[in-house]
């Protein structure tokens, strides 16, 4: 017997999460100039990092020999004031993925179950499988969550339901009234994880008042991230808001110092940078319009998106989609193939700067011409 054979089968059968291809990797593979490569695969902020956060992180570098504040006191205090919750309702994570992982570790075990939607974030089934629990993928409705079907899929063994709104990679949004009715109907012994990683990109009229629901629903966990609109993807800071009892359990399994000192000060400063957030939001709205106009002119089918990305369909079979993807790579454009999301005919592209969007559209038109 090999040592690895003693690992549980549910661990050995995990397919590791595949992140977007790095710029340096593509440049090596295709012998391209890194400066000419545009990465539109990982939903990063094309404006970069909040200037206030960048300044704060640079100033904090002289303290990196010291461990960070394991409680995250200052960041929790600011989040507490901003969202009107108590500090004991907040969990900090190494990105919001860490919060998803903590929830699975606390509430799942072999034999338990979790419910999520088809075409939803790949980390949901991953954290479920690593516990040895059963994942129940509910067929999507128009590429989005079918909340009624997800309610029906809950069994006595179900301990978690994952809901992403907006959803990655499809960009779909569950209406606020439907989300609220779901919370009213779901059993209180099932934790509902509402993943709001792209919340800041929503127009005000579409933002659910989900944080207020925490007072009514003790089984609600809301996750947010600093990786997207704040531009802190590289330092990995996320947070969860929930009932104090749930937060207490999750903090028991949280790794000590799971958020770096640089991440803590960066996130704290980013919260003050309303100008950067508004600029990022406006750029995304304009870029989304630029991309959808381009798709319509080329006759390309796409899924209307509420995030900072958009998913489009390549005509033909899955091989055609792969050929378009590879053509874009040769032209120095990195987008995201969606085969792992059961969407082999689709590609996802992050909204970039105006010049990046234009180059992507021109490269896409060239790729489709090659395919024809």
C-alpha positions as CSV (number, residue, x, y, z in Angstrom):
1,X,0.0,0.0,0.0
2,X,1.1,3.5,-0.8
3,X,0.9,6.1,2.0
4,X,-1.5,8.1,-0.2
5,X,-3.8,5.2,-0.5
6,X,-4.7,5.7,3.2
7,X,-6.1,9.1,2.5
8,X,-10.0,9.1,2.4
9,X,-11.3,8.3,-1.1
10,X,-13.3,11.6,-1.1
11,X,-10.0,13.4,-0.7
12,X,-8.2,11.5,-3.4
13,X,-11.0,12.1,-5.9
14,X,-11.0,15.9,-5.5
15,X,-10.2,17.8,-8.6
16,X,-8.2,20.8,-7.4
17,X,-9.6,24.3,-8.1
18,X,-8.1,25.7,-11.3
19,X,-7.4,29.5,-11.0
20,X,-7.2,31.8,-14.0
21,X,-3.9,31.4,-16.0
22,X,-1.3,33.8,-14.8
23,X,0.2,36.4,-17.2
24,X,3.7,35.1,-16.7
25,X,2.7,31.5,-17.5
26,X,1.0,32.5,-20.8
27,X,4.0,34.7,-21.7
28,X,6.3,31.7,-21.3
29,X,4.1,29.2,-23.1
30,X,3.4,31.4,-26.1
31,X,6.7,33.4,-26.1
32,X,4.8,36.6,-25.7
33,X,5.8,40.0,-24.2
34,X,4.3,40.1,-20.7
35,X,3.5,43.7,-21.2
36,X,1.2,42.8,-24.1
37,X,-0.7,40.1,-22.2
38,X,-4.2,41.1,-20.8
39,X,-5.6,38.9,-18.1
40,X,-9.4,39.0,-18.1
41,X,-9.9,35.6,-16.4
42,X,-10.2,36.1,-12.6
43,X,-12.5,39.1,-12.1
44,X,-9.8,41.3,-10.7
45,X,-10.2,45.1,-10.6
46,X,-8.6,46.6,-13.7
47,X,-8.0,49.8,-11.9
48,X,-5.7,47.9,-9.5
49,X,-5.7,48.6,-5.8
50,X,-7.4,51.3,-3.7
51,X,-4.8,54.0,-3.4
52,X,-5.6,54.5,0.3
53,X,-5.1,50.7,0.9
54,X,-1.8,50.7,-1.1
55,X,-0.4,53.6,0.9
56,X,-1.4,51.9,4.2
57,X,0.1,48.6,3.2
58,X,3.4,50.1,2.2
59,X,3.6,51.9,5.5
60,X,2.9,48.7,7.4
61,X,5.8,46.8,5.7
62,X,8.3,47.7,8.5
63,X,6.2,45.6,10.9
64,X,6.1,42.3,9.0
65,X,8.5,40.7,11.4
66,X,5.6,40.7,13.9
67,X,2.6,38.5,13.9
68,X,-0.7,40.2,12.9
69,X,-3.5,40.9,15.4
70,X,-5.1,37.5,15.4
71,X,-8.5,39.0,16.5
72,X,-8.5,41.6,13.7
73,X,-9.7,44.1,16.3
74,X,-9.5,47.3,14.2
75,X,-10.9,45.9,11.0
76,X,-13.8,44.2,12.9
77,X,-14.5,47.5,14.7
78,X,-14.8,49.3,11.4
79,X,-16.9,46.6,9.9
80,X,-19.1,46.7,13.0
81,X,-19.7,50.4,12.6
82,X,-20.3,50.2,8.9
83,X,-22.8,47.4,8.9
84,X,-24.5,47.9,12.2
85,X,-23.5,44.5,13.6
86,X,-21.5,43.6,16.8
87,X,-17.9,42.5,16.5
88,X,-18.8,39.0,17.7
89,X,-20.9,38.6,14.6
90,X,-17.9,39.0,12.3
91,X,-15.5,36.3,11.1
92,X,-12.4,37.4,9.1
93,X,-10.9,35.1,6.5
94,X,-8.1,34.6,4.0
95,X,-10.4,35.8,1.3
96,X,-14.1,34.9,1.4
97,X,-13.2,31.4,0.2
98,X,-11.8,30.9,3.7
99,X,-15.2,31.7,5.2
100,X,-16.8,29.1,3.0
101,X,-14.3,26.6,4.1
102,X,-14.8,27.4,7.8
103,X,-18.6,27.0,7.4
104,X,-18.1,23.6,5.9
105,X,-15.7,22.5,8.6
106,X,-18.1,23.5,11.4
107,X,-21.4,22.2,10.0
108,X,-20.6,19.3,7.7
109,X,-19.4,15.8,8.3
110,X,-19.5,12.5,6.4
111,X,-23.1,11.7,5.8
112,X,-24.3,15.3,6.0
113,X,-25.4,17.2,2.9
114,X,-25.1,20.6,1.3
115,X,-27.2,22.1,-1.4
116,X,-26.0,24.5,-4.1
117,X,-27.0,25.4,-7.7
118,X,-25.7,24.0,-10.9
119,X,-23.3,26.5,-12.6
120,X,-22.4,28.0,-9.1
121,X,-19.0,28.8,-7.7
122,X,-16.7,25.8,-8.0
123,X,-15.5,26.2,-4.4
124,X,-18.9,25.1,-3.0
125,X,-18.7,21.4,-4.1
126,X,-15.0,21.5,-3.3
127,X,-15.4,22.4,0.4
128,X,-18.2,19.9,0.7
129,X,-16.3,17.1,-0.8
130,X,-13.2,17.7,1.3
131,X,-15.3,17.0,4.4
132,X,-16.7,13.8,2.9
133,X,-20.2,15.3,2.9
134,X,-22.7,14.9,0.1
135,X,-23.2,17.7,-2.4
136,X,-26.6,18.2,-4.0
137,X,-26.4,20.3,-7.2
138,X,-29.8,21.6,-8.1
139,X,-30.4,22.3,-11.9
140,X,-30.1,25.9,-12.7
141,X,-33.0,28.0,-14.1
142,X,-31.9,30.3,-16.9
143,X,-28.3,29.9,-15.7
144,X,-29.3,31.2,-12.2
145,X,-30.5,29.7,-8.9
146,X,-33.9,28.0,-8.8
147,X,-34.6,28.8,-5.2
148,X,-37.8,26.8,-5.0
149,X,-36.1,23.7,-6.3
150,X,-33.2,24.3,-3.9
151,X,-35.8,24.3,-1.0
152,X,-37.2,21.1,-2.3
153,X,-33.7,19.5,-2.4
154,X,-33.1,20.0,1.3
155,X,-33.2,16.7,3.2
156,X,-33.0,16.0,6.9
157,X,-29.3,15.5,6.4
158,X,-28.8,19.0,4.9
159,X,-26.8,21.4,7.0
160,X,-25.8,24.1,4.5
161,X,-27.2,25.8,1.5
162,X,-24.9,27.9,-0.6
163,X,-26.4,30.9,-2.6
164,X,-24.3,33.2,-4.7
165,X,-25.9,36.5,-5.7
166,X,-24.6,37.7,-8.1
167,X,-23.6,34.3,-9.1
168,X,-20.1,33.4,-10.5
169,X,-19.6,32.5,-13.3
170,X,-23.0,33.3,-14.8
171,X,-23.5,36.8,-13.3
172,X,-27.2,36.1,-12.5
173,X,-28.9,37.8,-9.6
174,X,-31.6,36.3,-7.3
175,X,-34.3,39.0,-6.6
176,X,-34.4,40.3,-3.0
177,X,-38.0,39.2,-2.4
178,X,-37.2,35.6,-3.6
179,X,-34.2,35.5,-1.3
180,X,-36.2,36.7,1.7
181,X,-39.0,34.2,1.1
182,X,-36.3,31.5,0.9
183,X,-35.0,32.5,4.3
184,X,-38.5,32.5,5.7
185,X,-39.1,29.0,4.5
186,X,-35.8,27.2,5.1
187,X,-35.5,25.3,8.4
188,X,-33.5,27.1,11.1
189,X,-31.3,24.1,11.5
190,X,-29.8,24.7,8.0
191,X,-27.2,27.3,7.6
192,X,-27.8,29.5,4.5
193,X,-24.5,30.9,3.2
194,X,-25.2,34.0,1.1
195,X,-22.1,34.7,-1.0
196,X,-22.1,38.4,-1.9
197,X,-18.5,38.7,-3.3
198,X,-19.7,41.0,-6.1
199,X,-22.2,43.0,-4.0
200,X,-20.4,46.4,-4.5
201,X,-20.9,46.1,-8.3
202,X,-24.7,46.0,-8.0
203,X,-26.8,49.1,-8.8
204,X,-28.4,50.5,-5.6
205,X,-31.8,49.4,-6.8
206,X,-30.6,45.8,-7.0
207,X,-28.8,45.5,-3.6
208,X,-30.6,43.2,-1.2
209,X,-30.9,44.5,2.4
210,X,-29.5,41.2,3.5
211,X,-27.5,42.4,6.5
212,X,-30.8,43.5,8.2
213,X,-32.0,39.9,7.9
214,X,-29.4,38.8,10.4
215,X,-31.6,40.1,13.2
216,X,-34.4,37.8,12.0
217,X,-32.5,34.7,10.8
218,X,-30.0,33.1,13.1
219,X,-29.1,30.6,10.4
220,X,-27.8,33.2,7.9
221,X,-24.1,33.7,7.0
222,X,-23.3,36.6,4.6
223,X,-19.8,36.5,3.0
224,X,-18.1,39.5,1.4
225,X,-14.6,40.1,0.0
226,X,-12.0,42.8,-0.5
227,X,-10.6,41.0,-3.5
228,X,-13.0,42.5,-6.1
229,X,-14.0,46.1,-6.1
230,X,-11.3,47.1,-3.5
231,X,-8.6,45.5,-5.6
232,X,-7.0,43.5,-2.7
233,X,-7.0,40.0,-4.4
234,X,-3.3,39.5,-3.8
235,X,-3.5,39.9,0.0
236,X,-6.6,37.8,0.6
237,X,-9.1,39.4,2.9
238,X,-12.7,38.4,3.3
239,X,-15.3,38.4,6.1
240,X,-18.5,36.8,7.2
241,X,-21.4,38.3,9.1
242,X,-23.7,36.0,11.1
243,X,-25.2,35.2,14.4
244,X,-22.7,35.4,17.3
245,X,-23.1,31.7,18.1
246,X,-22.3,30.7,14.5
247,X,-19.3,33.1,14.4
248,X,-18.1,31.6,17.7
249,X,-18.0,28.1,16.3
250,X,-16.4,29.2,13.1
251,X,-13.7,31.1,15.0
252,X,-12.8,27.9,16.9
253,X,-11.7,26.2,13.7
254,X,-10.2,29.3,12.1
255,X,-6.4,29.1,11.7
256,X,-4.5,31.5,14.0
257,X,-3.4,34.7,12.1
258,X,-5.4,33.6,9.0
259,X,-5.3,37.2,7.7
260,X,-1.9,38.9,7.3
261,X,-1.0,42.2,8.9
262,X,-0.6,43.7,5.5
263,X,-4.1,42.5,4.5
264,X,-5.6,43.8,7.7
265,X,-4.3,47.4,7.3
266,X,-5.1,47.3,3.6
267,X,-8.7,46.3,4.1
268,X,-9.2,48.8,6.9
269,X,-7.9,51.7,4.6
270,X,-9.9,50.4,1.6
271,X,-13.1,50.8,3.5
272,X,-12.5,54.5,3.7
273,X,-11.9,54.8,-0.1
274,X,-15.4,55.6,-1.3
275,X,-14.0,57.5,-4.3
276,X,-12.1,54.4,-5.6
277,X,-15.1,52.2,-5.1
278,X,-17.3,54.6,-7.0
279,X,-14.8,54.9,-9.8
280,X,-14.5,51.1,-10.1
281,X,-18.3,50.8,-10.2
282,X,-18.6,53.4,-12.9
283,X,-15.8,51.9,-15.0
284,X,-17.5,48.5,-14.7
285,X,-20.8,49.7,-15.8
286,X,-19.3,51.5,-18.9
287,X,-17.2,48.4,-19.7
288,X,-20.1,46.1,-19.4
289,X,-22.0,48.2,-21.9
290,X,-19.0,48.2,-24.2
291,X,-18.7,44.4,-24.1
292,X,-22.4,43.7,-24.6
293,X,-22.6,46.1,-27.5
294,X,-19.7,44.3,-29.0
295,X,-21.3,40.9,-28.5
296,X,-24.6,42.1,-30.1
297,X,-22.7,43.5,-33.2
298,X,-21.0,40.1,-33.6
299,X,-24.2,38.2,-33.0
300,X,-22.8,36.5,-29.9
301,X,-25.2,35.1,-27.2
302,X,-24.4,36.2,-23.7
303,X,-25.8,36.0,-20.2
304,X,-26.8,39.4,-18.7
305,X,-24.5,39.9,-15.8
306,X,-24.6,41.8,-12.5
307,X,-20.9,41.2,-11.6
308,X,-17.7,42.6,-13.1
309,X,-17.6,39.8,-15.7
310,X,-19.8,38.4,-18.4
311,X,-20.2,34.9,-19.8
312,X,-20.8,34.4,-23.5
313,X,-21.5,31.4,-25.7
314,X,-19.4,30.3,-28.7
315,X,-21.5,28.9,-31.5
316,X,-20.8,25.3,-32.4
317,X,-19.6,22.5,-30.2
318,X,-17.2,22.4,-27.2
319,X,-14.3,22.0,-29.6
320,X,-15.2,25.3,-31.2
321,X,-15.1,27.0,-27.8
322,X,-11.7,25.5,-27.0
323,X,-10.4,26.7,-30.4
324,X,-11.6,30.3,-29.7
325,X,-10.1,30.2,-26.2
326,X,-6.7,29.0,-27.6
327,X,-6.8,31.7,-30.3
328,X,-7.4,34.3,-27.7
329,X,-4.4,33.0,-25.7
330,X,-2.2,33.2,-28.8
331,X,-3.2,36.8,-29.1
332,X,-2.3,37.5,-25.5
333,X,-5.8,37.6,-24.1
334,X,-6.6,35.4,-21.1
335,X,-10.3,34.6,-20.4
336,X,-11.9,31.7,-18.5
337,X,-13.2,28.5,-20.0
338,X,-16.2,27.1,-18.1
339,X,-16.0,23.4,-18.7
340,X,-15.8,22.7,-15.0
341,X,-19.1,24.5,-14.5
342,X,-20.9,22.2,-17.0
343,X,-20.8,25.1,-19.5
344,X,-18.4,23.7,-22.2
345,X,-19.8,26.1,-24.8
346,X,-19.2,29.3,-22.8
347,X,-16.3,31.5,-21.9
348,X,-16.2,34.1,-19.2
349,X,-14.4,37.5,-19.5
350,X,-13.7,40.0,-16.8
351,X,-14.7,43.6,-17.6
352,X,-11.4,45.5,-18.1
353,X,-10.3,49.0,-19.0
354,X,-11.8,50.5,-22.1
355,X,-8.7,49.7,-24.1
356,X,-8.5,46.2,-22.8
357,X,-12.2,45.5,-23.6
358,X,-11.6,46.8,-27.1
359,X,-8.6,44.7,-27.7
360,X,-10.5,41.6,-26.4
361,X,-13.4,42.3,-28.8
362,X,-11.1,42.7,-31.7
363,X,-9.2,39.5,-30.7
364,X,-12.5,37.6,-30.3
365,X,-13.7,38.7,-33.8
366,X,-10.3,37.5,-35.2
367,X,-10.7,34.1,-33.3
368,X,-14.2,33.7,-34.7
369,X,-13.0,34.4,-38.1
370,X,-10.3,31.8,-37.8
371,X,-13.0,29.3,-36.6
372,X,-15.2,30.1,-39.6
